[in-house]
Amino acid sequence: MGAFFDKMTLRYVDSSSAFYLRTLFMLVIFVPFLLWKYLPTRAALLGSNKLASVFILSSVVVTMGGVFFYLKAMSGGEASKIVPLSSTYPFVTFVMVYLFLGESFTAAKLIGTLLISGGIYFISK
């Protein structure tokens, strides 16, 4: 449903405004939860390896960058093509975790990932 609401939003505001409004609304909604969980979150962060902060920040930057470019694409294209193409992350994740995290490589994982990616290819044509 999120992609539907994104496309509806883009009828009324440009993609950059949609991105910043989305971020603003997320802050308004989640700040109370951040305040409520501040102490345990702070303790978890202080007790973790310093690289955890780097990975969390990297995740935020990459995810928000993805959202920004997704909204740019949605503003100029068909949602029925953009949404499947923006869902190619299973293949990227499969390759990255195999190469960098040493997760096991199995034929079932490869076939499943290729079927998902193949389905995305056919839907977006």
N, CA and C atoms as a LAMMPS dump frame, in Angstrom:
ITEM: TIMESTEP
0
ITEM: NUMBER OF ATOMS
375
ITEM: BOX BOUNDS ff ff ff
-5.0000000000000000e+02 5.0000000000000000e+02
-5.0000000000000000e+02 5.0000000000000000e+02
-5.0000000000000000e+02 5.0000000000000000e+02
ITEM: ATOMS id mol type element x y z
1 1 1 N 0.816 -1.199 0
2 1 2 C 0 0 0
3 1 3 C 0.859 1.263 0
4 2 1 N 2.071 1.155 0.533
5 2 2 C 2.933 2.332 0.601
6 2 3 C 3.212 2.92 -0.766
7 3 1 N 3.479 2.052 -1.755
8 3 2 C 3.777 2.544 -3.107
9 3 3 C 2.563 3.246 -3.705
10 4 1 N 1.367 2.738 -3.422
11 4 2 C 0.145 3.385 -3.904
12 4 3 C 0.037 4.797 -3.328
13 5 1 N 0.242 4.918 -2.02
14 5 2 C 0.16 6.237 -1.383
15 5 3 C 1.292 7.155 -1.858
16 6 1 N 2.47 6.569 -2.118
17 6 2 C 3.559 7.378 -2.67
18 6 3 C 3.149 7.969 -4.012
19 7 1 N 2.595 7.142 -4.882
20 7 2 C 2.197 7.622 -6.211
21 7 3 C 1.085 8.67 -6.095
22 8 1 N 0.148 8.469 -5.183
23 8 2 C -0.923 9.462 -4.973
24 8 3 C -0.326 10.777 -4.469
25 9 1 N 0.62 10.7 -3.562
26 9 2 C 1.27 11.895 -3.028
27 9 3 C 1.937 12.685 -4.149
28 10 1 N 2.574 11.961 -5.066
29 10 2 C 3.317 12.617 -6.144
30 10 3 C 2.413 13.316 -7.158
31 11 1 N 1.117 13.115 -7.044
32 11 2 C 0.174 13.888 -7.853
33 11 3 C 0.053 15.32 -7.339
34 12 1 N 0.406 15.516 -6.069
35 12 2 C 0.181 16.811 -5.419
36 12 3 C 1.455 17.566 -5.065
37 13 1 N 2.559 16.843 -4.876
38 13 2 C 3.835 17.494 -4.544
39 13 3 C 4.948 16.847 -5.359
40 14 1 N 6.042 17.572 -5.536
41 14 2 C 7.183 17.02 -6.272
42 14 3 C 7.907 15.99 -5.405
43 15 1 N 8.789 15.227 -6.035
44 15 2 C 9.437 14.117 -5.336
45 15 3 C 10.318 14.574 -4.176
46 16 1 N 11.005 15.702 -4.333
47 16 2 C 11.842 16.187 -3.229
48 16 3 C 10.982 16.576 -2.029
49 17 1 N 9.89 17.263 -2.28
50 17 2 C 8.988 17.636 -1.184
51 17 3 C 8.398 16.394 -0.527
52 18 1 N 8.045 15.402 -1.333
53 18 2 C 7.503 14.156 -0.774
54 18 3 C 8.526 13.487 0.132
55 19 1 N 9.778 13.486 -0.297
56 19 2 C 10.842 12.881 0.507
57 19 3 C 10.983 13.6 1.854
58 20 1 N 11.045 14.926 1.81
59 20 2 C 11.25 15.674 3.054
60 20 3 C 10.007 15.656 3.93
61 21 1 N 8.833 15.66 3.336
62 21 2 C 7.607 15.54 4.136
63 21 3 C 7.524 14.169 4.789
64 22 1 N 7.907 13.134 4.047
65 22 2 C 7.911 11.778 4.602
66 22 3 C 8.858 11.717 5.801
67 23 1 N 10.027 12.314 5.645
68 23 2 C 11.004 12.325 6.728
69 23 3 C 10.475 13.094 7.936
70 24 1 N 9.846 14.241 7.682
71 24 2 C 9.265 15.034 8.766
72 24 3 C 8.193 14.25 9.51
73 25 1 N 7.291 13.613 8.778
74 25 2 C 6.223 12.842 9.421
75 25 3 C 6.79 11.663 10.206
76 26 1 N 7.842 11.034 9.674
77 26 2 C 8.47 9.936 10.411
78 26 3 C 9.05 10.442 11.73
79 27 1 N 9.687 11.61 11.689
80 27 2 C 10.234 12.183 12.922
81 27 3 C 9.128 12.465 13.936
82 28 1 N 8.05 13.065 13.481
83 28 2 C 6.932 13.398 14.385
84 28 3 C 6.367 12.121 15.015
85 29 1 N 6.236 11.087 14.212
86 29 2 C 5.666 9.837 14.72
87 29 3 C 6.636 9.106 15.642
88 30 1 N 7.923 9.087 15.29
89 30 2 C 8.86 8.244 16.019
90 30 3 C 9.625 8.923 17.146
91 31 1 N 9.65 10.233 17.219
92 31 2 C 10.363 10.903 18.313
93 31 3 C 9.827 10.471 19.683
94 32 1 N 8.511 10.364 19.882
95 32 2 C 8.056 9.875 21.201
96 32 3 C 8.612 8.489 21.546
97 33 1 N 8.693 7.607 20.552
98 33 2 C 9.253 6.276 20.805
99 33 3 C 10.756 6.354 21.089
100 34 1 N 11.438 7.253 20.381
101 34 2 C 12.869 7.439 20.634
102 34 3 C 13.11 7.941 22.05
103 35 1 N 12.288 8.869 22.485
104 35 2 C 12.429 9.379 23.858
105 35 3 C 12.119 8.297 24.874
106 36 1 N 11.105 7.502 24.611
107 36 2 C 10.683 6.434 25.52
108 36 3 C 11.783 5.376 25.659
109 37 1 N 12.46 5.06 24.566
110 37 2 C 13.485 4.013 24.568
111 37 3 C 14.91 4.573 24.571
112 38 1 N 15.068 5.846 24.918
113 38 2 C 16.374 6.483 24.845
114 38 3 C 17.421 5.78 25.707
115 39 1 N 17.121 5.539 26.981
116 39 2 C 18.132 4.963 27.88
117 39 3 C 18.583 3.571 27.462
118 40 1 N 17.657 2.631 27.163
119 40 2 C 18.153 1.318 26.736
120 40 3 C 18.882 1.363 25.387
121 41 1 N 18.443 2.25 24.501
122 41 2 C 19.112 2.37 23.206
123 41 3 C 20.511 2.939 23.382
124 42 1 N 20.627 3.95 24.224
125 42 2 C 21.938 4.551 24.5
126 42 3 C 22.873 3.515 25.122
127 43 1 N 22.348 2.743 26.068
128 43 2 C 23.165 1.712 26.716
129 43 3 C 23.616 0.656 25.702
130 44 1 N 22.726 0.263 24.803
131 44 2 C 23.087 -0.729 23.78
132 44 3 C 24.168 -0.172 22.858
133 45 1 N 24.04 1.079 22.492
134 45 2 C 25.022 1.692 21.602
135 45 3 C 26.372 1.834 22.292
136 46 1 N 26.378 2.3 23.546
137 46 2 C 27.628 2.47 24.272
138 46 3 C 28.299 1.133 24.575
139 47 1 N 27.486 0.087 24.702
140 47 2 C 28.029 -1.237 25.003
141 47 3 C 28.438 -2.025 23.774
142 48 1 N 28.175 -1.48 22.599
143 48 2 C 28.479 -2.217 21.374
144 48 3 C 29.83 -1.793 20.807
145 49 1 N 30.27 -2.548 19.853
146 49 2 C 31.478 -2.207 19.112
147 49 3 C 31.222 -0.891 18.381
148 50 1 N 32.23 -0.058 18.285
149 50 2 C 32.067 1.256 17.635
150 50 3 C 31.646 1.133 16.175
151 51 1 N 31.96 0.014 15.544
152 51 2 C 31.558 -0.186 14.154
153 51 3 C 30.041 -0.274 14.01
154 52 1 N 29.359 -0.633 15.094
155 52 2 C 27.89 -0.709 15.03
156 52 3 C 27.309 0.634 14.621
157 53 1 N 27.839 1.723 15.159
158 53 2 C 27.363 3.064 14.796
159 53 3 C 27.608 3.358 13.322
160 54 1 N 28.752 2.937 12.819
161 54 2 C 29.075 3.155 11.406
162 54 3 C 28.101 2.385 10.523
163 55 1 N 27.801 1.149 10.898
164 55 2 C 26.884 0.34 10.098
165 55 3 C 25.454 0.87 10.175
166 56 1 N 25.049 1.339 11.333
167 56 2 C 23.701 1.917 11.462
168 56 3 C 23.598 3.177 10.613
169 57 1 N 24.583 4.043 10.709
170 57 2 C 24.579 5.266 9.902
171 57 3 C 24.605 4.928 8.414
172 58 1 N 25.423 3.961 8.023
173 58 2 C 25.483 3.543 6.618
174 58 3 C 24.131 3.032 6.145
175 59 1 N 23.475 2.241 6.977
176 59 2 C 22.152 1.724 6.635
177 59 3 C 21.156 2.857 6.433
178 60 1 N 21.194 3.847 7.314
179 60 2 C 20.281 4.989 7.204
180 60 3 C 20.548 5.765 5.919
181 61 1 N 21.816 6.051 5.639
182 61 2 C 22.163 6.836 4.453
183 61 3 C 21.756 6.096 3.173
184 62 1 N 22.063 4.809 3.097
185 62 2 C 21.73 4.029 1.908
186 62 3 C 20.215 3.896 1.759
187 63 1 N 19.526 3.626 2.853
188 63 2 C 18.071 3.472 2.793
189 63 3 C 17.392 4.773 2.396
190 64 1 N 17.786 5.874 3.021
191 64 2 C 17.163 7.161 2.686
192 64 3 C 17.526 7.591 1.27
193 65 1 N 18.728 7.292 0.826
194 65 2 C 19.096 7.559 -0.566
195 65 3 C 18.224 6.76 -1.518
196 66 1 N 17.985 5.517 -1.174
197 66 2 C 17.105 4.675 -1.982
198 66 3 C 15.697 5.232 -2.048
199 67 1 N 15.184 5.685 -0.916
200 67 2 C 13.841 6.273 -0.886
201 67 3 C 13.797 7.537 -1.741
202 68 1 N 14.821 8.362 -1.633
203 68 2 C 14.86 9.6 -2.41
204 68 3 C 14.793 9.299 -3.912
205 69 1 N 15.645 8.379 -4.382
206 69 2 C 15.667 8.067 -5.81
207 69 3 C 14.436 7.278 -6.249
208 70 1 N 13.882 6.486 -5.355
209 70 2 C 12.621 5.783 -5.635
210 70 3 C 11.511 6.796 -5.892
211 71 1 N 11.42 7.819 -5.042
212 71 2 C 10.392 8.834 -5.232
213 71 3 C 10.634 9.633 -6.514
214 72 1 N 11.897 9.91 -6.831
215 72 2 C 12.226 10.576 -8.095
216 72 3 C 11.722 9.729 -9.267
217 73 1 N 11.999 8.437 -9.235
218 73 2 C 11.568 7.547 -10.312
219 73 3 C 10.042 7.465 -10.377
220 74 1 N 9.405 7.367 -9.221
221 74 2 C 7.937 7.271 -9.182
222 74 3 C 7.283 8.527 -9.741
223 75 1 N 7.926 9.668 -9.575
224 75 2 C 7.321 10.915 -10.04
225 75 3 C 7.314 11.003 -11.566
226 76 1 N 8.168 10.243 -12.216
227 76 2 C 8.249 10.349 -13.665
228 76 3 C 7.904 9.071 -14.4
229 77 1 N 7.464 8.053 -13.686
230 77 2 C 7.207 6.78 -14.366
231 77 3 C 5.978 6.074 -13.837
232 78 1 N 5.747 4.902 -14.403
233 78 2 C 4.605 4.091 -14.008
234 78 3 C 4.939 3.307 -12.734
235 79 1 N 4.074 3.407 -11.752
236 79 2 C 4.295 2.69 -10.494
237 79 3 C 4.396 1.19 -10.726
238 80 1 N 3.634 0.673 -11.684
239 80 2 C 3.648 -0.768 -11.949
240 80 3 C 4.992 -1.246 -12.495
241 81 1 N 5.82 -0.327 -12.982
242 81 2 C 7.171 -0.69 -13.424
243 81 3 C 8.221 -0.314 -12.384
244 82 1 N 8.048 0.831 -11.748
245 82 2 C 9.051 1.326 -10.798
246 82 3 C 9.109 0.433 -9.557
247 83 1 N 7.959 0.069 -9.005
248 83 2 C 7.939 -0.69 -7.754
249 83 3 C 8.655 -2.034 -7.908
250 84 1 N 8.367 -2.819 -8.955
251 84 2 C 9.127 -4.073 -9.086
252 84 3 C 10.627 -3.844 -9.251
253 85 1 N 11.005 -2.837 -10.024
254 85 2 C 12.436 -2.579 -10.21
255 85 3 C 13.105 -2.142 -8.916
256 86 1 N 12.36 -1.447 -8.062
257 86 2 C 12.942 -1.027 -6.79
258 86 3 C 13.012 -2.187 -5.803
259 87 1 N 12.479 -3.319 -6.204
260 87 2 C 12.483 -4.502 -5.339
261 87 3 C 13.519 -5.53 -5.76
262 88 1 N 14.581 -5.09 -6.399
263 88 2 C 15.636 -6.016 -6.816
264 88 3 C 16.65 -6.28 -5.698
265 89 1 N 16.4 -5.727 -4.534
266 89 2 C 17.348 -5.887 -3.436
267 89 3 C 17.583 -7.337 -2.999
268 90 1 N 16.645 -8.299 -3.222
269 90 2 C 16.993 -9.67 -2.812
270 90 3 C 18.241 -10.194 -3.518
271 91 1 N 18.398 -9.89 -4.801
272 91 2 C 19.582 -10.365 -5.524
273 91 3 C 20.845 -9.679 -5.018
274 92 1 N 20.772 -8.375 -4.838
275 92 2 C 21.931 -7.625 -4.337
276 92 3 C 22.318 -8.134 -2.949
277 93 1 N 21.335 -8.321 -2.099
278 93 2 C 21.596 -8.82 -0.742
279 93 3 C 22.207 -10.216 -0.79
280 94 1 N 21.655 -11.079 -1.641
281 94 2 C 22.179 -12.443 -1.779
282 94 3 C 23.668 -12.422 -2.114
283 95 1 N 24.04 -11.621 -3.084
284 95 2 C 25.441 -11.546 -3.506
285 95 3 C 26.31 -10.949 -2.398
286 96 1 N 25.862 -9.862 -1.793
287 96 2 C 26.653 -9.173 -0.766
288 96 3 C 26.903 -10.055 0.46
289 97 1 N 25.867 -10.735 0.961
290 97 2 C 26.073 -11.55 2.163
291 97 3 C 26.935 -12.769 1.867
292 98 1 N 26.843 -13.271 0.643
293 98 2 C 27.707 -14.393 0.282
294 98 3 C 29.16 -13.933 0.192
295 99 1 N 29.39 -12.812 -0.465
296 99 2 C 30.756 -12.333 -0.669
297 99 3 C 31.403 -11.776 0.597
298 100 1 N 30.636 -11.02 1.394
299 100 2 C 31.239 -10.284 2.503
300 100 3 C 30.929 -10.826 3.898
301 101 1 N 29.842 -11.564 4.043
302 101 2 C 29.501 -12.062 5.375
303 101 3 C 29.689 -13.561 5.522
304 102 1 N 30.032 -14.209 4.433
305 102 2 C 30.313 -15.638 4.503
306 102 3 C 29.093 -16.504 4.72
307 103 1 N 27.909 -16.014 4.359
308 103 2 C 26.724 -16.864 4.49
309 103 3 C 26.814 -17.995 3.48
310 104 1 N 26.13 -19.076 3.803
311 104 2 C 26.228 -20.258 2.955
312 104 3 C 25.572 -20.027 1.594
313 105 1 N 26.178 -20.619 0.609
314 105 2 C 25.661 -20.571 -0.762
315 105 3 C 24.981 -21.896 -1.028
316 106 1 N 23.691 -21.857 -1.305
317 106 2 C 22.982 -23.087 -1.647
318 106 3 C 22.244 -22.88 -2.963
319 107 1 N 22.017 -23.986 -3.636
320 107 2 C 21.288 -23.925 -4.898
321 107 3 C 19.875 -23.386 -4.677
322 108 1 N 19.244 -23.767 -3.577
323 108 2 C 17.875 -23.298 -3.293
324 108 3 C 17.833 -21.78 -3.133
325 109 1 N 18.811 -21.219 -2.426
326 109 2 C 18.861 -19.76 -2.262
327 109 3 C 19.082 -19.073 -3.6
328 110 1 N 19.998 -19.628 -4.394
329 110 2 C 20.285 -19.037 -5.703
330 110 3 C 19.062 -19.113 -6.61
331 111 1 N 18.425 -20.264 -6.677
332 111 2 C 17.252 -20.426 -7.541
333 111 3 C 16.126 -19.501 -7.083
334 112 1 N 15.88 -19.439 -5.783
335 112 2 C 14.835 -18.555 -5.263
336 112 3 C 15.111 -17.098 -5.592
337 113 1 N 16.352 -16.691 -5.419
338 113 2 C 16.729 -15.305 -5.719
339 113 3 C 16.597 -15.019 -7.205
340 114 1 N 17.019 -15.958 -8.043
341 114 2 C 16.89 -15.776 -9.493
342 114 3 C 15.425 -15.752 -9.925
343 115 1 N 14.586 -16.552 -9.295
344 115 2 C 13.152 -16.523 -9.624
345 115 3 C 12.532 -15.176 -9.256
346 116 1 N 12.909 -14.656 -8.085
347 116 2 C 12.403 -13.33 -7.687
348 116 3 C 12.876 -12.28 -8.682
349 117 1 N 14.168 -12.291 -8.979
350 117 2 C 14.721 -11.293 -9.908
351 117 3 C 14.133 -11.466 -11.31
352 118 1 N 13.941 -12.704 -11.75
353 118 2 C 13.327 -12.959 -13.055
354 118 3 C 11.895 -12.459 -13.102
355 119 1 N 11.16 -12.694 -12.032
356 119 2 C 9.785 -12.187 -11.96
357 119 3 C 9.744 -10.676 -12.032
358 120 1 N 10.661 -10.051 -11.354
359 120 2 C 10.747 -8.582 -11.394
360 120 3 C 11.042 -8.112 -12.82
361 121 1 N 11.926 -8.803 -13.5
362 121 2 C 12.26 -8.453 -14.885
363 121 3 C 11.017 -8.526 -15.773
364 122 1 N 10.262 -9.617 -15.668
365 122 2 C 9.091 -9.781 -16.525
366 122 3 C 7.97 -8.806 -16.185
367 123 1 N 7.794 -8.499 -14.917
368 123 2 C 6.762 -7.535 -14.519
369 123 3 C 7.085 -6.147 -15.04
370 124 1 N 8.366 -5.804 -15.045
371 124 2 C 8.753 -4.443 -15.422
372 124 3 C 8.811 -4.235 -16.931
373 125 1 N 8.647 -5.257 -17.721
374 125 2 C 8.674 -5.123 -19.199
375 125 3 C 7.357 -4.6 -19.71
